[in-house]
């Protein structure tokens, strides 16, 4: 009987310790605090906010890359990671308007400097540089930047076709100036110029 009693006592002790360990891992939902090392939503939110500002370092990272979508309805695009350059998707045979462009180190450095000087982290994810203007058809500019750790996208969708003296702020003027400079590097390339002429023109 003593042996059975000792066995029962041992099992009760193990059960009690197990319940104690379970009890120490809980989340106080009322105070949004973690007890026992668990991460709560508030803790994760603090982490997200600490990385909310996207800033590029002074020197271009080895993993820097970017992509740009532009044009009426966003028909043109470039992705520096794979070198895909598309003149237009609005064609009977879009594959005829696709080529490969690998930018030189000097060109990538030039584009990096443009983007860094723009301070892309200060712009909202959804941005309209011309809120007082519109156009039909609408225009699209989507700039995405990767620094090897994180990314930042500035998406301008259904905006007015960029024109002279349309910018109403320094922020808008700098963004359009940067966009125009990057686009010029791409469209001045031999690869772009070797592509056929547009099938459709927009007024």
Secondary structure by P-SEA (a helix, b strand, c coil): caaaaaaaaaaaaaaaaaaaaaaaccccccccccccccccaaaaaaaaaaacbbbbcccccccccccccccccccccccccccccccccccccccccbbbbbbcaaaaaaaaaaaaaacccccccccccccccccccbbbbbbbbbccccbbbbbbcccccccccccccaaaaaaaaaaaaaaaaaaaccccccccccccccc
